[in-house]
Amino acid sequence: MSRSLPRHYNSNQNSIMERILVLTDFSDIAQRGLEEAVRLARQMGGAELYLLNTEPAPQGREFSATGDIYYTDNPEEDRFMIALIRKNKERLEALAAQYGSEQVRVTPFMEVGDLQEIVDAFIEKRQVDLIVMGTSGENTFEEYFVGNHTEQVIRVAHVPVISVKVTDRPMDIRNIVLASDMNDKAATGMRHVQALASKLGAQLHLVHVSKSGKLQQSRADLERYVREHGITNYTIGAIEDSDTEEGIKRYAAKVGADLIAVITRGRDGLAALLSHSVAHDVIREASVPVLTVNMSELTA
């Protein structure tokens, strides 16, 4: 279901991108996501980090909004869940104390229930501007599940999501590459990326991957497109490649990108794993973190 932009969103102000959601399951992959979120917040000059752990609700159980159990007829399972919640809250508080500072405030949250529903509601309630998640970026059994969590979040999130692989170098974002197919519906997503670039003091590089080889025309069309949609502070580029994903990666390497931004469309976000969607392949194979904006969750 399409959603309006968060109430606090204003693409013309640098005051946005001040509230970052970091999801954790306490794995090494999630830890890397937290570390890079803190690094990103410092580059922004300070931000509020929400550190969120979620656990699925046991079948037949009900929970309050704070994750407390409404007791049922299975005391043993209830005790297990209570112990798990208590342990996870303690781990969250320890991480918040470890990574929090005067510049970057880290607030822990523990919730029980459906991941997508929790994230969707959390974004609205806390007015989240950005999500940062760790991913292994490998075709492994572990990545099937961890990556699926990233996919679920991107699918439901109506704010940008940065995917950070454990193999990515530490983030110091100075150059952002944004691939554009010059679709009018993507303009709102482009403004999200522009806002992040402005907040970070980074250069935005817009590129169109052409399969026809008409690069001069592609550059002219892209220049006209961004002017019509009010995008500012950018460079324009075009590259020829029969494979969009490869073209994006080549251009990113050419300009020394520290972050690749991809705007996706379609109700399923990155769900088209079997069709090897461009966005999914870029996240998995790019050598730098990837920012994804799911346009199915945004309206102008």
C-alpha positions as CSV (number, residue, x, y, z in Angstrom):
1,M,0.0,0.0,0.0
2,S,1.4,3.4,-0.9
3,R,2.1,5.8,1.9
4,S,2.6,9.5,2.1
5,L,6.0,10.8,3.2
6,P,6.6,10.8,6.9
7,R,5.1,13.9,8.5
8,H,8.5,15.4,9.4
9,Y,10.0,14.9,5.9
10,N,11.0,17.9,3.9
11,S,13.4,17.3,1.1
12,N,14.5,21.0,1.1
13,Q,15.8,21.0,4.7
14,N,19.0,19.6,6.1
15,S,17.3,19.0,9.4
16,I,16.1,15.5,8.2
17,M,18.1,12.3,8.5
18,E,18.4,12.9,12.2
19,R,16.7,9.7,13.4
20,I,18.3,6.4,12.4
21,L,16.8,3.0,13.0
22,V,19.3,0.1,13.4
23,L,17.9,-3.5,13.6
24,T,20.0,-6.1,15.5
25,D,19.8,-9.8,16.2
26,F,23.1,-9.5,18.1
27,S,25.0,-11.3,15.2
28,D,28.4,-10.2,13.9
29,I,26.5,-9.0,10.8
30,A,24.1,-6.9,12.7
31,Q,27.0,-5.6,14.9
32,R,28.7,-4.3,11.7
33,G,25.5,-2.5,10.8
34,L,25.4,-0.8,14.2
35,E,29.0,0.3,14.0
36,E,28.5,1.8,10.6
37,A,25.3,3.6,11.7
38,V,27.2,5.2,14.5
39,R,30.0,6.2,12.1
40,L,27.4,7.7,9.7
41,A,25.7,9.6,12.6
42,R,29.0,11.2,13.5
43,Q,29.6,12.2,9.9
44,M,26.2,13.9,10.0
45,G,27.3,15.9,13.0
46,G,25.1,13.9,15.4
47,A,21.9,11.9,15.2
48,E,19.5,9.9,17.3
49,L,20.0,6.1,16.9
50,Y,17.1,3.7,17.7
51,L,18.5,0.2,18.3
52,L,15.7,-2.3,17.8
53,N,15.6,-6.1,18.4
54,T,12.6,-8.1,17.4
55,E,11.6,-11.6,18.2
56,P,8.7,-13.5,16.6
57,A,5.8,-14.2,18.9
58,P,5.3,-17.9,19.9
59,Q,2.2,-19.4,18.4
60,G,-0.8,-18.8,20.4
61,R,0.8,-16.0,22.5
62,E,-0.3,-12.3,22.7
63,F,2.0,-9.4,23.6
64,S,1.6,-5.8,24.6
65,A,3.2,-3.0,22.6
66,T,6.2,-3.2,24.9
67,G,6.8,-6.9,24.3
68,D,5.3,-8.0,27.6
69,I,3.4,-11.3,27.6
70,Y,-0.3,-11.7,28.3
71,Y,0.0,-15.0,30.1
72,T,-1.6,-18.1,28.6
73,D,-1.9,-21.8,29.5
74,N,1.7,-22.8,28.8
75,P,3.9,-21.6,31.7
76,E,7.0,-23.3,30.5
77,E,7.0,-21.4,27.1
78,D,6.0,-18.2,28.9
79,R,9.0,-18.5,31.2
80,F,11.3,-19.1,28.2
81,M,10.0,-16.1,26.4
82,I,10.2,-13.9,29.5
83,A,13.9,-15.0,30.0
84,L,14.7,-14.3,26.3
85,I,13.1,-10.8,26.4
86,R,15.0,-10.0,29.6
87,K,18.3,-11.2,28.2
88,N,17.8,-9.3,24.9
89,K,16.9,-6.1,26.8
90,E,20.1,-6.4,28.8
91,R,22.2,-6.9,25.7
92,L,20.5,-3.9,24.0
93,E,21.2,-1.7,27.0
94,A,24.8,-2.8,27.0
95,L,25.2,-1.9,23.3
96,A,23.5,1.4,23.9
97,A,25.9,2.3,26.7
98,Q,28.9,1.1,24.6
99,Y,28.1,3.1,21.4
100,G,26.2,6.0,22.8
101,S,27.8,9.4,23.3
102,E,26.9,13.1,23.6
103,Q,27.0,13.4,19.8
104,V,25.2,10.1,19.0
105,R,22.4,9.1,21.4
106,V,21.5,5.4,21.2
107,T,18.2,4.3,22.6
108,P,17.4,0.5,22.9
109,F,14.0,-1.1,22.0
110,M,12.8,-4.7,22.3
111,E,9.6,-5.8,20.6
112,V,7.9,-9.1,20.0
113,G,5.8,-9.9,16.9
114,D,5.9,-9.7,13.1
115,L,9.1,-8.0,11.8
116,Q,7.4,-6.0,9.0
117,E,4.5,-4.9,11.2
118,I,6.9,-3.8,14.0
119,V,9.2,-1.9,11.6
120,D,6.3,-0.2,9.8
121,A,4.7,1.0,13.1
122,F,8.1,2.0,14.6
123,I,9.0,4.2,11.6
124,E,5.7,6.1,12.0
125,K,5.8,6.4,15.8
126,R,9.4,7.4,16.1
127,Q,9.5,9.4,12.8
128,V,12.5,7.5,11.5
129,D,14.4,9.1,8.6
130,L,16.8,6.2,7.7
131,I,17.4,2.5,8.4
132,V,20.8,0.9,8.5
133,M,21.2,-2.9,8.4
134,G,24.1,-5.3,8.2
135,T,24.2,-8.0,5.5
136,S,26.8,-10.6,4.7
137,G,26.4,-10.2,0.9
138,E,27.1,-13.9,0.4
139,N,25.1,-16.7,-1.1
140,T,25.2,-18.8,2.1
141,F,22.6,-20.5,4.2
142,E,23.0,-17.7,6.8
143,E,22.5,-15.0,4.2
144,Y,19.3,-16.6,3.0
145,F,17.7,-15.7,6.4
146,V,19.6,-12.6,7.2
147,G,19.2,-11.2,3.7
148,N,15.5,-12.1,3.8
149,H,15.2,-9.9,6.8
150,T,16.8,-7.0,4.9
151,E,14.5,-7.7,2.0
152,Q,11.4,-7.6,4.3
153,V,12.5,-4.3,5.8
154,I,13.1,-2.7,2.4
155,R,9.8,-4.0,1.2
156,V,7.8,-2.3,4.0
157,A,10.0,0.7,4.8
158,H,8.8,4.1,3.6
159,V,12.3,5.6,4.3
160,P,15.6,4.8,2.7
161,V,17.5,1.7,3.8
162,I,21.3,1.4,3.8
163,S,22.6,-2.2,3.5
164,V,26.2,-2.7,4.8
165,K,28.1,-5.8,4.1
166,V,30.7,-7.2,6.6
167,T,33.3,-6.9,3.8
168,D,32.6,-3.2,3.1
169,R,35.2,-0.7,4.2
170,P,34.3,1.6,7.0
171,M,31.9,4.3,5.8
172,D,33.2,7.8,5.1
173,I,30.7,8.9,2.5
174,R,32.0,11.6,0.2
175,N,30.7,10.4,-3.2
176,I,27.2,8.9,-3.8
177,V,26.2,7.4,-7.1
178,L,22.5,7.3,-8.0
179,A,21.4,5.4,-11.0
180,S,18.3,6.8,-12.7
181,D,16.0,5.6,-15.5
182,M,14.5,9.0,-15.6
183,N,11.1,7.8,-14.6
184,D,8.9,10.6,-13.1
185,K,7.8,8.4,-10.2
186,A,11.4,8.1,-9.0
187,A,11.9,11.8,-8.4
188,T,10.7,11.6,-4.8
189,G,13.2,8.9,-4.2
190,M,15.9,11.1,-5.7
191,R,15.1,13.9,-3.3
192,H,15.6,11.5,-0.4
193,V,19.1,10.6,-1.7
194,Q,19.8,14.3,-2.3
195,A,18.8,15.1,1.3
196,L,21.2,12.5,2.6
197,A,24.1,13.8,0.4
198,S,23.4,17.3,1.7
199,K,23.4,16.2,5.3
200,L,26.7,14.3,4.8
201,G,28.3,17.0,2.7
202,A,28.8,14.4,-0.1
203,Q,28.8,14.8,-3.8
204,L,25.9,13.3,-5.7
205,H,26.7,11.6,-9.0
206,L,23.7,10.9,-11.2
207,V,24.2,8.3,-13.9
208,H,22.0,6.7,-16.6
209,V,23.0,3.2,-17.9
210,S,22.3,3.2,-21.6
211,K,22.0,0.0,-23.6
212,S,21.8,1.9,-26.9
213,G,25.1,3.7,-26.7
214,K,23.6,7.2,-27.2
215,L,25.6,8.6,-24.3
216,Q,25.4,12.3,-25.3
217,Q,21.7,12.1,-25.6
218,S,21.4,10.2,-22.3
219,R,23.3,12.9,-20.5
220,A,21.2,15.6,-22.0
221,D,18.0,13.8,-21.1
222,L,19.2,13.2,-17.6
223,E,20.2,16.9,-17.2
224,R,16.7,18.0,-18.3
225,Y,15.1,15.5,-16.0
226,V,16.8,16.5,-12.8
227,R,16.3,20.2,-13.5
228,E,12.5,19.6,-14.0
229,H,12.4,17.8,-10.7
230,G,14.4,20.4,-8.7
231,I,17.5,18.2,-8.0
232,T,20.5,20.3,-7.1
233,N,24.2,19.9,-6.4
234,Y,25.0,17.0,-8.7
235,T,27.2,15.7,-11.5
236,I,25.8,14.0,-14.6
237,G,27.1,10.9,-16.3
238,A,26.1,8.2,-18.7
239,I,27.6,4.8,-19.3
240,E,26.9,2.1,-21.9
241,D,26.4,-1.4,-20.7
242,S,24.0,-4.2,-21.7
243,D,23.8,-5.1,-18.0
244,T,22.3,-2.3,-15.8
245,E,23.9,-3.7,-12.6
246,E,27.3,-4.0,-14.1
247,G,27.0,-0.5,-15.6
248,I,26.2,1.0,-12.1
249,K,29.1,-0.8,-10.5
250,R,31.5,0.3,-13.2
251,Y,30.4,3.9,-12.9
252,A,30.7,3.7,-9.1
253,A,34.2,2.6,-9.4
254,K,35.0,5.3,-12.0
255,V,33.9,8.1,-9.6
256,G,35.2,6.5,-6.4
257,A,31.7,6.0,-4.9
258,D,31.4,5.4,-1.2
259,L,27.7,4.6,-1.5
260,I,25.5,3.4,-4.3
261,A,21.8,4.5,-4.3
262,V,19.2,2.4,-6.1
263,I,15.5,3.4,-6.4
264,T,13.2,0.4,-6.7
265,R,9.6,0.3,-7.8
266,G,7.0,-2.4,-7.5
267,R,4.9,-3.5,-4.6
268,D,7.3,-6.4,-3.7
269,G,10.4,-4.2,-3.3
270,L,13.3,-6.7,-3.6
271,A,11.1,-9.8,-3.5
272,A,12.0,-10.7,-7.0
273,L,15.0,-12.7,-5.9
274,L,14.4,-15.4,-8.5
275,S,14.3,-12.8,-11.3
276,H,17.6,-11.3,-10.1
277,S,16.3,-7.7,-9.7
278,V,18.9,-5.0,-10.3
279,A,18.6,-3.7,-6.7
280,H,19.1,-7.1,-5.1
281,D,22.1,-7.8,-7.3
282,V,23.7,-4.5,-6.6
283,I,23.3,-5.0,-2.8
284,R,24.8,-8.4,-3.0
285,E,27.7,-7.7,-5.3
286,A,28.7,-4.0,-4.9
287,S,31.9,-3.3,-3.1
288,V,30.4,-0.4,-1.1
289,P,27.2,0.0,1.0
290,V,23.9,0.4,-1.0
291,L,21.1,2.8,-0.2
292,T,17.7,1.5,-1.4
293,V,14.5,3.6,-1.7
294,N,11.4,1.6,-2.3
295,M,9.1,3.8,-4.3
296,S,6.1,1.4,-3.8
297,E,6.0,2.8,-0.2
298,L,6.3,6.5,-1.2
299,T,4.0,9.0,-2.9
300,A,5.0,12.5,-3.9
